[in-house]
Amino acid sequence: MAKRPTKKPAQKAVETSPKNTPKTASRVLVGIGGWTFAPWRGIFYPKGLSQKKELEFASRALTSIEINGTYYSSFKPVTWAKWREETPDGFVFAVKASRFCTNRRVLADAGESVMRFLTQGLSALKDRLGPINWQFMGTKKFDPADFEGFLKLLPPEIDGLPLRHALEVRSPTFQDERFYDLARKYNAAIVYADDDDFPEIEEQTADFTYARLMRTGPSVKTGYKPAALDAWAKRAKTWAKNGDAFVYFISGAKERAPAAAQALIERVK
């Protein structure tokens, strides 16, 4: 009589619920806009430091930088690769999108400009690529249909590299539940602005947060007073419970931005 095949013990099912799925811890990344600014020399940058070494220095003193030059012009892939090589592991760039994508009457017609911007070499940043800031002028008012047409143009990845999109709007017409719903639909963050002139929108619409703090004062060495920085640190940690939080000190007393960023970094460690 033929033997029955030995019955193998049943394997325990692998738990795949979100509760047990490994997840990279969210971070608070803090920085400034750009890294080339004459008043920072001798204050933030050591006296005598070569300008060619400024990105290398800044990327080790801060955890992120928003590249602003990309708003005005494009760069070659070799330049993007060079920026990556000059920065350490864990450092992340945010990139401001080209004005030719956002400063137009009909946003839904920006497809060609969007792709030209995204394919100039951003993917050469690899793991250094953080969110893309699509900044709109204050004269651009919220048009639900046209704005959704624009959001449909933003791809989730480029050259296999995941993309994160942030929307910086400056017209109060965007303080609209329809805008918030569209941002959630396309997993786009709404940039939080700490500024006197722009709308303050704090809505969680994506799996990350993007904030631009623009009230640094010249009379305070760290731009913001210690109590204010304590409050921002607490807020940033709350944002980070929903994913990475990117916080940039922009405008205001720009000469104080690096000190403000470093002070906040100390508070969120």
Phi and psi in degrees as a GROMACS rama.xvg file:
@    title "Ramachandran Plot"
@    xaxis  label "Phi"
@    yaxis  label "Psi"
@TYPE xy
-67.4826  140.956  ALA-2
-75.1209  143.883  LYS-3
-73.464  142.007  ARG-4
-61.8997  138.829  PRO-5
-64.6793  130.772  THR-6
-81.2932  121.182  LYS-7
-76.3098  142.732  LYS-8
-62.801  139.984  PRO-9
-64.3171  136.323  ALA-10
-80.0999  142.902  GLN-11
-71.8125  130.287  LYS-12
-62.3134  140.855  ALA-13
-81.1844  126.367  VAL-14
-71.9762  122.309  GLU-15
-119.526  15.3253  THR-16
-68.4243  153.936  SER-17
-54.6371  -28.9194  PRO-18
-62.5454  -32.5649  LYS-19
-106.827  1.05498  ASN-20
-75.8674  127.543  THR-21
-57.0007  136.812  PRO-22
-136.872  134.363  LYS-23
-70.6114  133.393  THR-24
-61.8827  137.675  ALA-25
-71.6521  152.559  SER-26
-125.943  158.329  ARG-27
-104.331  114.865  VAL-28
-109.24  127.881  LEU-29
-125.082  137.913  VAL-30
-163.839  -155.918  GLY-31
-132.619  176.523  ILE-32
-97.2077  114.214  GLY-33
73.6828  -178.651  GLY-34
-140.784  3.09257  TRP-35
-112.484  104.162  THR-36
-154.734  114.564  PHE-37
-51.4945  -43.897  ALA-38
-62.5994  -16.0663  PRO-39
-76.9298  -17.4228  TRP-40
-75.8368  121.436  ARG-41
93.0425  -12.6055  GLY-42
-110.54  -58.1245  ILE-43
-92.3399  -50.2588  PHE-44
-84.8755  137.824  TYR-45
-60.7198  145.645  PRO-46
-58.0824  134.857  LYS-47
87.8992  -5.85099  GLY-48
-66.1087  130.354  LEU-49
-62.6891  140.372  SER-50
-60.4995  -27.35  GLN-51
-67.7691  -17.9881  LYS-52
-99.7019  1.85773  LYS-53
-66.7711  -41.0386  GLU-54
-65.3327  -42.143  LEU-55
-57.3598  -44.2046  GLU-56
-67.9706  -50.3682  PHE-57
-61.2496  -37.9802  ALA-58
-72.3989  -11.9643  SER-59
-101.364  -14.4532  ARG-60
-94.6308  -21.4672  ALA-61
-124.12  173.902  LEU-62
-110.083  -9.19871  THR-63
-160.043  158.713  SER-64
-141.727  137.908  ILE-65
-91.5074  119.107  GLU-66
-79.0291  115.375  ILE-67
-94.1267  -26.8632  ASN-68
-60.6213  -24.485  GLY-69
-70.1247  -12.4072  THR-70
-71.7275  -29.9049  TYR-71
-102.349  -28.9502  TYR-72
-151.359  169.114  SER-73
-101.028  165.61  SER-74
-133.896  154.959  PHE-75
-79.1212  154.026  LYS-76
-52.8511  -35.4769  PRO-77
-63.6214  -30.9587  VAL-78
-71.5244  -43.7511  THR-79
-60.2523  -42.614  TRP-80
-64.2761  -37.6033  ALA-81
-64.3648  -41.8717  LYS-82
-60.8282  -38.9136  TRP-83
-65.287  -44.587  ARG-84
-64.3425  -26.8896  GLU-85
-85.2956  -5.53557  GLU-86
-114.192  153.33  THR-87
-83.6634  165.346  PRO-88
-57.3642  139.924  ASP-89
91.8916  -18.2001  GLY-90
-77.2126  145.343  PHE-91
-135.061  136.301  VAL-92
-96.4788  141.8  PHE-93
-99.5223  152.789  ALA-94
-128.401  125.302  VAL-95
-82.1413  127.591  LYS-96
-69.5256  158.063  ALA-97
-61.2715  139.784  SER-98
-63.4263  -22.8567  ARG-99
-69.6242  -14.7726  PHE-100
-85.745  -33.8958  CYS-101
-110.991  -25.1268  THR-102
-91.6507  72.2225  ASN-103
-147.283  156.989  ARG-104
-68.9501  -44.7683  ARG-105
-111.72  105.608  VAL-106
-67.3076  -33.485  LEU-107
-64.8838  -13.1055  ALA-108
-94.1176  11.6251  ASP-109
-87.8511  6.91366  ALA-110
-51.301  -47.9486  GLY-111
-64.0015  -42.0274  GLU-112
-67.4419  -37.9943  SER-113
-62.0293  -47.2427  VAL-114
-69.0384  -35.42  MET-115
-62.5737  -40.9073  ARG-116
-66.175  -47.0436  PHE-117
-70.7849  -25.4726  LEU-118
-99.5775  10.6656  THR-119
-74.0247  -16.1656  GLN-120
141.519  7.79947  GLY-121
-54.0213  -36.7452  LEU-122
-64.8468  -15.3984  SER-123
-68.5017  -15.3552  ALA-124
-72.5738  -23.7593  LEU-125
51.9928  -123.035  LYS-126
-69.5518  -7.03713  ASP-127
-85.673  -7.63131  ARG-128
-80.8851  119.482  LEU-129
-103.093  -147.127  GLY-130
-73.4588  157.541  PRO-131
-104.012  128.075  ILE-132
-97.1076  111.127  ASN-133
-94.2225  101.013  TRP-134
-96.3269  130.768  GLN-135
-112.614  142.142  PHE-136
-67.7974  157.945  MET-137
-63.4795  -20.4005  GLY-138
-79.741  -12.6854  THR-139
-80.9061  114.757  LYS-140
-96.7379  157.803  LYS-141
-73.5721  121.068  PHE-142
-124.237  105.521  ASP-143
-51.6217  -48.2002  PRO-144
-66.7083  -46.4307  ALA-145
-67.5389  -38.3136  ASP-146
-68.7753  -37.1258  PHE-147
-67.0313  -34.9307  GLU-148
-59.629  -36.7643  GLY-149
-70.003  -44.5609  PHE-150
-61.0569  -31.7456  LEU-151
-66.6628  -19.2628  LYS-152
-82.5853  -13.0609  LEU-153
-88.8619  110.349  LEU-154
-74.9148  153.686  PRO-155
-76.5065  -13.3296  PRO-156
-157.868  163.866  GLU-157
-142.403  125.992  ILE-158
53.9  36.0789  ASP-159
80.5024  -0.0140239  GLY-160
-97.8645  122.162  LEU-161
-60.6305  141.636  PRO-162
-113.43  144.162  LEU-163
-121.454  128.374  ARG-164
-110.455  133.393  HIS-165
-122.007  143.016  ALA-166
-114.889  114.13  LEU-167
-103.097  103.619  GLU-168
-106.306  147.13  VAL-169
-126.41  6.3611  ARG-170
-105.277  136.443  SER-171
-62.8088  -12.3961  PRO-172
-65.8151  -16.3309  THR-173
-83.0735  -4.78066  PHE-174
-79.7326  73.2076  GLN-175
-144.878  130.697  ASP-176
-58.1841  -29.6532  GLU-177
-66.4107  -36.018  ARG-178
-68.132  -43.6233  PHE-179
-60.8333  -40.8871  TYR-180
-65.7898  -38.8074  ASP-181
-65.4283  -42.4338  LEU-182
-61.2344  -41.6825  ALA-183
-65.2111  -40.5446  ARG-184
-58.2916  -37.5434  LYS-185
-104.773  13.4767  TYR-186
51.7711  45.125  ASN-187
-108.731  132.801  ALA-188
-79.7212  144.693  ALA-189
-95.7123  122.403  ILE-190
-65.0654  127.363  VAL-191
-85.353  126.796  TYR-192
-114.633  123.358  ALA-193
-97.1451  89.5464  ASP-194
-154.628  153.753  ASP-195
-74.9449  -28.6879  ASP-196
-101.338  -22.3095  ASP-197
-101.269  152.81  PHE-198
-63.4635  139.275  PRO-199
-96.9885  103.309  GLU-200
-115.836  114.719  ILE-201
-117.237  82.5505  GLU-202
-124.231  130.366  GLU-203
-84.1172  100.885  GLN-204
-116.639  -1.5777  THR-205
-145.119  179.311  ALA-206
-89.7773  24.2141  ASP-207
-156.765  167.886  PHE-208
-125.267  145.251  THR-209
-132.502  122.109  TYR-210
-129.784  142.864  ALA-211
-124.397  116.058  ARG-212
-99.9393  119.026  LEU-213
-124.295  28.315  MET-214
-116.097  24.7391  ARG-215
-60.5855  137.416  THR-216
-109.934  145.291  GLY-217
-69.5454  -23.7267  PRO-218
-84.116  -8.08131  SER-219
-109.28  123.533  VAL-220
-55.9017  -37.4526  LYS-221
-97.262  16.3186  THR-222
78.7616  -53.2451  GLY-223
-113.259  147.629  TYR-224
-67.6995  154.327  LYS-225
-50.8504  -42.3505  PRO-226
-63.7687  -38.2783  ALA-227
-67.5511  -40.1772  ALA-228
-65.7674  -36.8512  LEU-229
-59.6351  -43.0403  ASP-230
-66.8882  -39.6179  ALA-231
-67.4089  -35.8855  TRP-232
-63.1494  -43.4244  ALA-233
-62.7214  -42.3577  LYS-234
-65.8242  -43.0106  ARG-235
-62.7814  -39.2042  ALA-236
-65.4469  -34.206  LYS-237
-67.5274  -43.382  THR-238
-58.7045  -39.8888  TRP-239
-67.2446  -12.7796  ALA-240
-69.1755  -17.6554  LYS-241
-106.37  9.38497  ASN-242
130.584  178.43  GLY-243
-55.2812  141.779  ASP-244
-117.114  123.151  ALA-245
-107.032  122.742  PHE-246
-126.577  124.231  VAL-247
-124.397  138.299  TYR-248
-94.5843  112.189  PHE-249
-128.585  146.754  ILE-250
58.4428  -150.632  SER-251
59.4816  -141.761  GLY-252
-83.3263  87.01  ALA-253
-58.5063  -28.73  LYS-254
-64.3108  -19.4921  GLU-255
-93.8825  -6.65784  ARG-256
-57.2053  -48.0605  ALA-257
-60.3471  -40.9716  PRO-258
-66.0448  -37.5676  ALA-259
-64.3188  -43.8613  ALA-260
-63.3457  -44.0486  ALA-261
-64.5697  -37.904  GLN-262
-64.7891  -38.3141  ALA-263
-71.9601  -37.8385  LEU-264
-57.8791  -42.3883  ILE-265
-61.1153  -34.7895  GLU-266
-79.5943  -21.3577  ARG-267
-103.309  3.88545  VAL-268
